[in-house]
Amino acid sequence: ANALVQPKIKTTNNAFKIILPNVNFTPKAAEVHKDFEKAADLALDSNEEKVLQFLREHLMITRKETQTLLEVSQSTAGRILKAMVDSGQIKQIGGSRTTRYELRKE
C-alpha cells in the first residue's frame, strides 16, 4: 500500500492480468549498462580509426587484413567494415572473395 509503484490489473472478457512492479530494480544497474555501451562505442571508434589510418597509408584493405590489423574475429571485422560503409566513411569495391574497401572520395 505504501509502495511508490502499485500493481496494475488489466481485464478482458474472459481473463485478467496482474502486473507487479519490479521492486528489485535499481537505477544503478541501468547506469552500469549505459557505461558498458559507451565503452563499446569507444572501442568501435578506435577500431574504425585504425582502419582509416591503414587506408590513408595503403589505399585499400580487405576483410582479412582488417581482421589481422584489429586482432578480431572474421565476423567482427566484417561488422566493423559494414558499419563504416553504411556510415559513408569507406566504400566497398567488388564482392564475394574480391571485396576490397577504400576511403570514400569527397
N, C-alpha and C positions, 0 to 999 in steps of 0.2 A: 504494500500500500504506500510505503514511503519512498519507493524507487523512483529515480528520475525518468526512466523509460518504462512504460506499462505494457503488459501483453496486449496483443490485438486479436480480435476474434472476427473471422470472416465466415459468412454463411452463404449457402446456396440452397436450392430446393431440397436436395437430398443429402447434404453433407455440411460439415463445418470444419474450420481450420483454426487452430490456436497458434499464434506466432509469439514465441517467447523472446524477450530481449537477451542478448549475449552479455551477461554480467561479468564475464572474464575479459572482455575487450579492453585494451589499454591503448591510448594514443601513441605511447612509446613504441609499440610494435609496428605501427604504421610508419613512424618516423624512421625506424631502422630499415624498413623495406625501401623507403624513398632514398636513403643514403646508399643502399646497395645499388639501386638503379642509377644513381649519379655516378658511382664508381665504375659501373659497367659502361656508361656513356663515355666517361673519360678514357677508359681503356680502348674503346672503339675509336674514339677520336685520335688517340696516339697511333693506333694501327693504321688508320687512314692517312695520317701524316707521314708515316714511314713509307707507305705505298706511293704517295705523292712525291716524296723525296726521291725514291727509287726511279720514278718515271721522269723526273727532271734530269736525272743523270743518264738514264738508259733509253728513254723514249717509249719503250714497250715493256709489258710484263705479262706473264701467263699466270694461271691459277696455281700451277705447281711452284713457280718462282715466288709467288705471294705466300704460299704455304711454308716454304723454306725461310723466306725473309722474316716472317712474323712468328715462326715456330708454333703454328697452329695446325689443326686437322684440315683435311681436304674440304670438308663441308663448311667449316668456319671461314676458310679462305674464300670459298665461293660466295658465302653470305656477305662478307665484307665487300668483295668486288661488286656484287649485285647492288648492295646499298649505295655504293659510290656511283654506279651507273645510274641508278634511279634518282639520285640527288643531283646528277648533272656534273659531277666532278671529273669523271672519266667517261670514255666511250668504248663500247665493245666493238671489236672488228672480227669478223668471221663467226664461226660457230662450231660446235662439237669439239673435235680434237684440235682444231686450228684456231681456237678462240684466243685472241690477244686483246690487251687493253692499253689505251694510250690516253694522254691528257686531252681533254676537250679543248679545242682551239676556239678562242672567243672571236 
